[in-house]
Amino acid sequence: MSLLPVEEARRILAELTPKPRVEHVRLADACGRVLARDVRADRDIPPFDRSAVDGYAVRLAGPWSEDGNEFRVVDRVMAGDRGVKSLRPGDAAAVMTGAPVPGNADGMIMVERSTRLGPDRVRLSGPFDAERRPAIAPRGQDARKGDVVVGAGTQLRPSDLSVLAGVGATPVPVFARPHVELLATGDEIVDAGERPGPAQIRNSNGPFLRALLGSSGWTESVRERRVPDVRSRLRRRVEASTADILVFTGGVSMGEKDYVPEVLEECGFRAHFHRLALKPGKPLLFASKGRGTKARFVFGLPGNPVSVAVTAWEFLLPFLRRMSGAEEPGPAAESAVFPHGVRRRPGLTHFVPVARVQTGSTGNFPAEAAEVEMHGSGDYPALADADGWLVLPANEPEVQPGGVGVVHWIQEPEQPRSQRRLISGRTK
């Protein structure tokens, strides 16, 4: 069986991603979700001429004098009050910040520039600009009724929720996120809290994937199960699952007990690719069943931890993002300088674990990075040392010493770790 190029696999995943389904959620639950429809202002913002200060709205009775002007105080308007609609010449209204300003006011004077002369008289002084009306936010200054205030496709931040609340957009139309079930295969696997036998290993893939997917913001739920290498048990688990996406770890390669591809075929799933031209992660499997809102998908990730990390970051997470409505599913790529260079054999796209040695400054210069020493794709301690993957293309898998390579960072910069194993022979 020929190996499928990485870019062709990405194309297939993009082509088969179903159109995101729209659902409505509470405003409090909308942060991080992707907005499904444009949200428009339901009225002018602000909806009235609004005072930006605590002070006095005035109507001039004659020329303004910076030395002092006396006015009759005819109203006191608090935020939430309607107040008087208009003023007569020589009138003033005490208006608090955020309260409506009478429509024919010539301007606002800050309370700091006032002297009360009695219960209904005030002296105001200082500069005055009746043309620009400073300290008054005019009606519709920020947005007009019907204007788009948050566009469809926006991944909502706390500041966006403020806007949605201000225009009454609740419940919020967002794209639904998929439910995921993780299935760890292998008779040699035991839970992290168990004592493994002489030929057993603890399940490191499950906690990694559960944390990665659960914290990503692109899943509605993530469940985790262990399934033994028994064909009938695997089939029952596949048939019983109601998840939108099943994610297997292990059982997808060429071993005697790698039953997952056969079981999926028996359950009516169609494999779209199985075996890619990449390292690590060559046996990656992607299959689907059904169409539209009833479609279900399977990612069969290799069992070795580094392979799981690479294939989950490079293929599974972008699929989840796209399925949840993200316009830029990633993975995000940046440049980094490699003082010691990195080289692999041609023919496969290589994803090489690397660590930041020095962070680039404000985006003007790329970060400096070094290859993490790794003893094969089962070396899960190396994952803790890696900040991302250097992507080496199949036709030219090499970065010369001092050259620049493309890196997919998988975590933010952190404090230097003296335990890091770097190929450069030094640690940071």
C-alpha positions as CSV (number, residue, x, y, z in Angstrom):
1,M,0.0,0.0,0.0
2,S,1.5,3.4,-1.0
3,L,1.9,6.1,1.5
4,L,-0.4,9.2,1.2
5,P,1.4,12.6,1.3
6,V,0.6,14.7,4.4
7,E,-0.9,17.6,2.3
8,E,-3.3,15.1,0.6
9,A,-4.4,13.9,4.0
10,R,-5.1,17.4,5.1
11,R,-7.1,18.0,1.9
12,I,-9.3,15.0,2.6
13,L,-9.9,16.0,6.1
14,A,-11.0,19.5,5.0
15,E,-13.2,18.1,2.3
16,L,-15.0,15.6,4.6
17,T,-15.6,18.0,7.5
18,P,-19.3,18.3,7.9
19,K,-21.0,21.8,7.8
20,P,-21.1,23.0,11.5
21,R,-24.5,22.7,13.2
22,V,-25.9,25.8,14.8
23,E,-27.1,25.8,18.4
24,H,-28.0,28.5,21.0
25,V,-26.3,28.8,24.3
26,R,-26.5,31.0,27.3
27,L,-24.4,34.2,27.2
28,A,-22.4,32.8,30.2
29,D,-21.5,29.7,28.2
30,A,-20.5,31.4,25.0
31,C,-16.9,32.4,25.6
32,G,-14.6,30.5,23.3
33,R,-17.4,29.4,21.0
34,V,-17.6,30.4,17.3
35,L,-20.4,32.8,16.5
36,A,-22.7,31.3,13.9
37,R,-24.5,34.4,12.7
38,D,-23.8,38.1,12.5
39,V,-25.1,40.0,15.6
40,R,-26.4,43.5,14.9
41,A,-27.2,46.4,17.2
42,D,-30.8,46.4,18.2
43,R,-30.7,50.1,18.8
44,D,-28.3,53.0,18.5
45,I,-25.2,52.8,20.7
46,P,-25.4,54.9,22.8
47,P,-29.2,55.1,22.5
48,F,-29.3,58.8,23.6
49,D,-26.9,61.7,24.0
50,R,-25.0,60.5,27.0
51,S,-22.9,62.4,29.5
52,A,-19.3,61.2,29.7
53,V,-18.6,63.1,33.0
54,D,-20.4,64.2,36.2
55,G,-21.3,67.8,35.6
56,Y,-23.8,70.3,34.2
57,A,-25.5,70.3,30.8
58,V,-26.1,74.0,29.9
59,R,-28.0,76.2,27.4
60,L,-26.3,79.5,26.9
61,A,-28.1,82.7,27.3
62,G,-25.4,84.8,25.8
63,P,-21.6,84.8,25.2
64,W,-19.6,82.4,27.3
65,S,-17.1,83.8,29.8
66,E,-14.2,81.6,31.0
67,D,-14.2,83.6,34.3
68,G,-17.7,82.6,35.2
69,N,-21.3,82.2,34.1
70,E,-24.4,81.7,36.3
71,F,-27.2,79.3,35.5
72,R,-30.5,78.1,36.9
73,V,-30.4,74.5,37.9
74,V,-33.7,73.0,36.7
75,D,-33.1,69.3,37.0
76,R,-30.8,66.6,38.4
77,V,-30.5,63.6,36.1
78,M,-29.0,60.3,37.4
79,A,-28.0,57.3,35.2
80,G,-31.3,55.6,34.4
81,D,-33.4,58.8,34.6
82,R,-35.0,60.3,31.6
83,G,-34.6,63.9,32.7
84,V,-35.8,67.0,31.0
85,K,-36.0,66.9,27.2
86,S,-34.8,70.5,26.6
87,L,-33.4,73.5,28.4
88,R,-34.2,77.2,28.2
89,P,-31.5,79.8,27.7
90,G,-29.7,80.2,31.0
91,D,-30.7,76.8,32.3
92,A,-28.5,74.0,33.6
93,A,-29.2,70.4,34.5
94,A,-26.9,68.4,36.8
95,V,-26.2,65.2,34.9
96,M,-24.3,62.2,36.2
97,T,-21.9,60.1,34.0
98,G,-23.9,57.8,31.7
99,A,-27.2,59.8,32.1
100,P,-29.1,61.4,29.2
101,V,-28.2,65.0,28.2
102,P,-31.1,67.3,27.2
103,G,-31.3,67.4,23.5
104,N,-30.7,71.1,23.0
105,A,-27.8,71.5,25.5
106,D,-24.9,73.5,24.2
107,G,-22.4,71.4,26.2
108,M,-21.3,69.8,29.4
109,I,-19.2,71.4,32.2
110,M,-17.4,69.1,34.6
111,V,-18.5,69.4,38.2
112,E,-15.0,70.3,39.2
113,R,-15.5,73.6,37.4
114,S,-18.7,74.5,39.3
115,T,-19.6,76.5,42.4
116,R,-23.0,76.1,43.9
117,L,-24.6,79.5,44.7
118,G,-27.8,78.1,46.2
119,P,-30.2,75.2,45.8
120,D,-31.0,76.2,42.2
121,R,-28.1,78.4,41.1
122,V,-24.6,77.4,40.0
123,R,-21.5,79.3,38.6
124,L,-19.6,77.5,35.9
125,S,-16.2,78.6,34.5
126,G,-13.3,77.6,32.3
127,P,-13.0,76.8,28.5
128,F,-16.1,75.9,26.5
129,D,-16.7,74.5,23.0
130,A,-20.3,74.7,22.0
131,E,-19.5,73.4,18.5
132,R,-17.9,70.1,19.4
133,R,-19.8,69.6,22.7
134,P,-17.0,67.8,24.5
135,A,-17.9,65.4,27.3
136,I,-21.1,64.4,25.4
137,A,-21.2,61.1,23.6
138,P,-23.8,61.6,20.9
139,R,-26.5,59.1,20.1
140,G,-25.3,56.4,17.7
141,Q,-21.6,57.4,18.0
142,D,-20.5,53.9,18.6
143,A,-22.9,52.0,16.3
144,R,-26.2,52.6,14.6
145,K,-29.2,50.3,14.8
146,G,-28.7,47.4,12.4
147,D,-24.9,47.7,12.3
148,V,-23.0,44.4,12.7
149,V,-21.3,44.6,16.1
150,V,-19.8,41.0,16.2
151,G,-19.4,39.1,12.9
152,A,-20.2,35.5,12.2
153,G,-17.1,33.3,12.5
154,T,-15.7,35.2,15.5
155,Q,-14.3,33.0,18.3
156,L,-15.9,34.8,21.2
157,R,-13.7,36.5,23.8
158,P,-14.8,38.1,27.1
159,S,-14.9,41.5,25.3
160,D,-17.2,40.1,22.7
161,L,-19.6,38.9,25.4
162,S,-19.8,42.5,26.6
163,V,-21.0,43.6,23.2
164,L,-23.4,40.7,22.9
165,A,-24.9,41.6,26.3
166,G,-25.1,45.2,25.3
167,V,-27.3,44.5,22.3
168,G,-29.4,41.8,24.0
169,A,-28.0,38.9,21.9
170,T,-29.0,36.1,24.2
171,P,-29.2,33.2,23.8
172,V,-26.2,33.2,21.5
173,P,-26.1,31.4,18.1
174,V,-22.9,29.4,18.0
175,F,-21.6,26.4,16.1
176,A,-22.0,23.1,18.0
177,R,-18.9,21.3,19.2
178,P,-18.4,17.5,18.7
179,H,-18.5,14.8,21.4
180,V,-15.4,12.7,21.5
181,E,-14.7,9.3,22.9
182,L,-11.2,8.1,23.4
183,L,-10.6,4.3,23.2
184,A,-7.2,3.1,24.4
185,T,-6.5,-0.4,22.9
186,G,-3.9,-2.9,24.0
187,D,-3.8,-5.8,26.5
188,E,-0.5,-4.4,27.8
189,I,-2.1,-1.1,29.0
190,V,-3.1,-0.4,32.6
191,D,-4.4,2.7,34.2
192,A,-2.0,5.3,35.6
193,G,-2.9,4.4,39.2
194,E,-2.3,0.7,38.7
195,R,0.9,-1.2,39.3
196,P,2.0,-2.6,35.9
197,G,3.1,-6.2,35.5
198,P,6.5,-7.1,34.1
199,A,5.3,-6.7,30.4
200,Q,2.7,-4.0,31.0
201,I,2.8,-0.2,30.6
202,R,0.7,2.6,32.0
203,N,-1.7,4.4,29.8
204,S,0.0,7.8,29.1
205,N,-2.0,8.4,25.9
206,G,-5.4,8.7,27.5
207,P,-4.6,11.4,30.0
208,F,-2.6,13.3,27.3
209,L,-5.5,13.3,24.8
210,R,-8.1,14.0,27.4
211,A,-6.2,17.0,28.6
212,L,-5.3,18.2,25.1
213,L,-8.8,17.9,23.7
214,G,-10.7,18.9,26.8
215,S,-8.7,22.1,27.3
216,S,-8.7,23.0,23.7
217,G,-12.2,24.5,23.7
218,W,-13.1,22.6,20.5
219,T,-15.0,19.7,22.1
220,E,-18.3,19.5,23.9
221,S,-17.3,16.4,25.9
222,V,-14.4,13.9,26.1
223,R,-14.9,10.4,27.4
224,E,-12.1,7.9,27.9
225,R,-12.3,4.1,27.9
226,R,-9.9,1.1,27.7
227,V,-10.7,-1.7,25.3
228,P,-8.8,-5.0,25.1
229,D,-7.5,-6.5,21.9
230,V,-10.5,-8.6,21.4
231,R,-12.4,-8.2,18.1
232,S,-15.8,-8.7,19.6
233,R,-15.2,-6.3,22.4
234,L,-13.9,-3.7,20.0
235,R,-17.0,-4.1,17.8
236,R,-19.4,-3.8,20.7
237,R,-17.7,-0.6,21.8
238,V,-17.9,1.0,18.3
239,E,-21.5,0.0,17.9
240,A,-22.5,1.3,21.4
241,S,-20.7,4.6,21.1
242,T,-22.8,7.7,20.5
243,A,-19.9,10.1,20.1
244,D,-19.4,12.2,17.0
245,I,-15.8,11.2,16.8
246,L,-14.1,8.0,18.0
247,V,-10.4,8.3,18.7
248,F,-8.4,5.0,19.0
249,T,-4.9,4.8,20.2
250,G,-3.2,1.7,19.0
251,G,-4.6,-1.2,17.2
252,V,-4.3,0.4,13.7
253,S,-1.0,-0.8,12.4
254,M,0.0,-4.2,10.9
255,G,0.3,-6.3,14.1
256,E,-1.5,-9.6,14.6
257,K,-4.0,-8.0,17.1
258,D,-4.4,-4.7,15.3
259,Y,-8.1,-5.3,14.7
260,V,-9.4,-1.7,14.5
261,P,-9.4,-1.3,10.7
262,E,-11.2,-4.6,10.2
263,V,-13.8,-3.8,13.0
264,L,-14.5,-0.4,11.5
265,E,-15.2,-2.0,8.1
266,E,-17.5,-4.5,9.7
267,C,-19.4,-1.7,11.4
268,G,-19.9,0.2,8.1
269,F,-17.1,2.8,8.3
270,R,-15.2,3.7,5.2
271,A,-11.5,4.3,5.5
272,H,-10.4,7.5,3.6
273,F,-6.7,7.0,4.4
274,H,-4.5,4.6,6.4
275,R,-0.7,5.0,6.3
276,L,0.7,8.4,5.6
277,A,4.1,9.5,4.4
278,L,5.1,11.0,7.8
279,K,7.2,10.2,10.8
280,P,6.3,9.6,13.5
281,G,2.7,8.5,13.0
282,K,2.7,6.6,9.7
283,P,-0.2,4.2,10.5
284,L,-2.7,7.1,11.0
285,L,-6.3,6.0,10.0
286,F,-9.2,8.2,9.2
287,A,-12.7,6.8,8.5
288,S,-16.3,8.0,8.4
289,K,-19.9,6.7,8.4
290,G,-23.1,8.5,7.4
291,R,-23.6,12.0,6.1
292,G,-24.6,15.5,7.4
293,T,-25.6,15.8,11.0
294,K,-25.6,12.0,11.3
295,A,-22.0,11.5,10.2
296,R,-19.6,9.9,12.6
297,F,-15.8,9.9,12.3
298,V,-12.9,7.8,13.5
299,F,-9.3,8.7,14.0
300,G,-7.1,5.7,14.5
301,L,-3.9,7.1,16.1
302,P,-0.7,5.0,16.4
303,G,-0.1,3.7,19.9
304,N,3.4,5.2,20.6
305,P,3.0,8.4,22.7
306,V,5.0,10.8,20.4
307,S,3.1,9.5,17.4
308,V,-0.1,10.2,19.3
309,A,1.0,13.7,20.1
310,V,2.0,14.5,16.5
311,T,-1.1,13.1,14.8
312,A,-3.5,14.6,17.4
313,W,-2.0,18.0,17.0
314,E,-1.5,18.0,13.2
315,F,-4.7,16.2,12.1
316,L,-7.3,15.6,14.9
317,L,-7.3,19.1,16.4
318,P,-7.6,20.9,13.1
319,F,-10.5,18.6,12.2
320,L,-12.2,19.5,15.6
321,R,-11.6,23.2,15.1
322,R,-13.1,23.1,11.6
323,M,-16.0,21.0,12.7
324,S,-16.7,23.6,15.4
325,G,-16.8,26.5,12.9
326,A,-13.2,27.9,13.1
327,E,-12.2,29.7,10.0
328,E,-8.5,29.1,10.6
329,P,-8.2,25.5,11.8
330,G,-4.4,25.5,11.9
331,P,-2.0,24.3,13.0
332,A,-0.3,27.7,13.2
333,A,3.2,27.9,11.8
334,E,6.1,30.1,12.7
335,S,9.7,30.4,11.7
336,A,12.6,29.5,14.0
337,V,16.3,29.6,13.7
338,F,18.3,26.4,14.3
339,P,21.9,27.2,15.1
340,H,22.9,23.5,15.0
341,G,20.7,22.4,12.1
342,V,18.4,19.4,11.7
343,R,18.5,16.7,9.1
344,R,16.4,13.6,8.2
345,R,16.2,11.2,5.3
346,P,14.0,12.3,2.3
347,G,10.7,10.5,1.4
348,L,8.7,11.3,4.5
349,T,7.4,14.5,6.1
350,H,9.2,14.6,9.5
351,F,7.8,16.2,12.6
352,V,10.8,16.7,14.9
353,P,10.3,17.6,18.6
354,V,12.1,20.9,19.3
355,A,12.4,23.2,22.2
356,R,12.8,27.0,22.4
357,V,16.3,28.0,23.3
358,Q,15.6,31.7,23.0
359,T,12.2,33.4,22.3
360,G,12.0,35.9,19.5
361,S,11.5,39.5,20.4
362,T,8.1,41.0,19.5
363,G,7.9,39.1,16.3
364,N,10.7,41.0,14.6
365,F,13.1,38.1,15.0
366,P,12.3,34.4,14.9
367,A,12.8,32.3,18.0
368,E,15.9,30.2,18.3
369,A,15.3,26.5,18.7
370,A,17.0,23.1,19.1
371,E,16.1,19.5,18.5
372,V,15.0,17.5,21.5
373,E,16.9,14.3,22.0
374,M,14.4,11.5,21.4
375,H,14.9,7.7,21.5
376,G,12.1,6.8,19.1
377,S,8.3,7.5,19.2
378,G,7.8,5.6,22.4
379,D,10.0,8.1,24.3
380,Y,7.1,10.0,26.1
381,P,9.5,11.8,28.5
382,A,10.8,13.7,25.4
383,L,7.3,15.2,25.0
384,A,7.7,17.1,28.2
385,D,10.9,18.6,26.8
386,A,9.3,19.7,23.5
387,D,7.6,23.0,22.8
388,G,6.7,22.1,19.2
389,W,7.5,20.3,16.0
390,L,9.9,21.3,13.3
391,V,8.2,20.4,10.1
392,L,10.7,19.0,7.5
393,P,9.1,18.4,4.0
394,A,9.5,15.0,2.4
395,N,11.5,16.3,-0.6
396,E,14.0,18.3,1.4
397,P,14.0,17.3,5.1
398,E,16.9,19.5,6.3
399,V,17.6,22.8,8.0
400,Q,21.2,23.9,7.6
401,P,23.1,25.1,10.7
402,G,22.0,28.6,11.3
403,G,19.1,28.2,8.9
404,V,15.4,28.8,9.4
405,G,12.7,26.1,9.7
406,V,8.9,26.0,10.1
407,V,7.7,25.1,13.6
408,H,4.3,24.3,14.8
409,W,4.4,25.3,18.5
410,I,2.3,23.2,20.8
411,Q,2.8,25.2,24.0
412,E,3.6,28.7,25.1
413,P,7.1,29.7,26.1
414,E,8.0,28.7,29.7
415,Q,10.7,29.1,32.2
416,P,14.0,27.4,31.2
417,R,14.1,23.7,32.3
418,S,17.5,22.3,33.2
419,Q,16.3,18.7,32.5
420,R,15.8,19.3,28.8
421,R,17.7,17.0,26.5
422,L,18.8,19.0,23.5
423,I,20.8,17.7,20.5
424,S,23.0,20.8,20.7
425,G,24.5,19.3,23.8
426,R,23.4,22.1,26.1
427,T,20.3,22.8,28.1
428,K,18.3,25.9,28.7
